[in-house]
Amino acid sequence: MFRKVVTIIGILASTADKAAGAANDNARAFNALCAVIGIASSPPNVATEDKGDSIPAILDSLRQLNLSVAPESFYKLSFEKKTDESQESQHWKDNRESWEKNKKLIEDGETFIDGIKLLRTKPSHERQVAATIINRTLELALEKQKELKPKITAQAVRDLQNKVLYGENGELTAENDKPFPSTGGLACGGGDPTSQKSSSSLAADLVCLCAKTGGNGEECAGKSEGTIDYTAAAAAKTAYDKLLEKCPKAKGVKFNAAAAAAARTTFIAALKENGKGTQAEANILGAENAKQCNGGGQGLCVYYKDTPANGHTPIP
């Protein structure tokens, strides 16, 4: 999840209104996570396949045209499935069904391609030339198709957004791990995040950043927002709802690759920004001067996995 968080933080520093107040020690980190949540909650602006499978449709039309001008020796073959096709070529096995379907379309004479009825023409020089051109066009189109990256569906994008916001279950509830773990230690990293659930969702991370024993959220929002304390999943859900209302609003937010491109630098800059000697090399987001984050006695922070010997910030 940390990878998902880092790769979609298109921080809206130039357009977001800053959280107000002098007491907001976590304002920068708070604004960062709020911006990510804004992006992850926005309508996707990415290429999807929802506008129709145009490439497969074009290839189908080319296959139909190709068969309509094929030599008599090929067109007159029976394309019905044989009881035993073990001796047939792979090319035959891959295309037999398509040839059978397209031959029926041609003979029925009810199919139109760009307004032109698909028909079988008589043998001629013109048909032979057309066959050569169409066959080569189909070959080139099939080769180009291999270079295309598959597009994802709009629903798949929305599912990803929900997982980024609310964890693997993709839902915002007051139940344990949907998305808020049962304790602040689990949610925020505790004293050793290796086996904890910090970064499992943006929602939980935001609460961890702003919660402490007897806390009221002023370190993030600049003023009291009532009780902001991670004592249980239900309390975290209540705190999240309050904090979300105080998130800076941004204009023109889009969920896309451009927003993701700005993520790493801004997130890493906010990470360990308030680190003191007690934090050493710990990857901690927030103002607390301690190498422990639990949303209670050691609150106001999220403790991610430590940086290994190679010096590369871990992105699980």
HELIX and SHEET records of a PDB file:
HELIX    1   1 PHE A    2  ILE A    8  1                                   7    
HELIX    2   2 ALA A   27  ALA A   40  1                                  14    
HELIX    3   3 SER A   54  SER A   68  1                                  15    
HELIX    4   4 GLU A   72  TYR A   75  1                                   4    
HELIX    5   5 GLN A   90  ASP A  108  1                                  19    
HELIX    6   6 HIS A  125  GLU A  147  1                                  23    
HELIX    7   7 ALA A  154  TYR A  166  1                                  13    
HELIX    8   8 GLY A  184  CYS A  188  1                                   5    
HELIX    9   9 PRO A  193  SER A  195  5                                   3    
HELIX   10  10 LEU A  202  CYS A  210  1                                   9    
HELIX   11  11 GLU A  218  ALA A  221  1                                   4    
HELIX   12  12 ALA A  233  GLU A  245  1                                  13    
HELIX   13  13 ALA A  257  ALA A  261  1                                   5    
HELIX   14  14 ALA A  263  ALA A  270  1                                   8    
HELIX   15  15 GLY A  277  GLN A  279  5                                   3    
SHEET    1   A 2 PHE A 112  ILE A 113  0                                        
SHEET    2   A 2 ILE A 116  LYS A 117 -1                                        
SHEET    1   B 2 ILE A 284  GLY A 286  0                                        
SHEET    2   B 2 CYS A 301  TYR A 303 -1                                        
END                                                                             
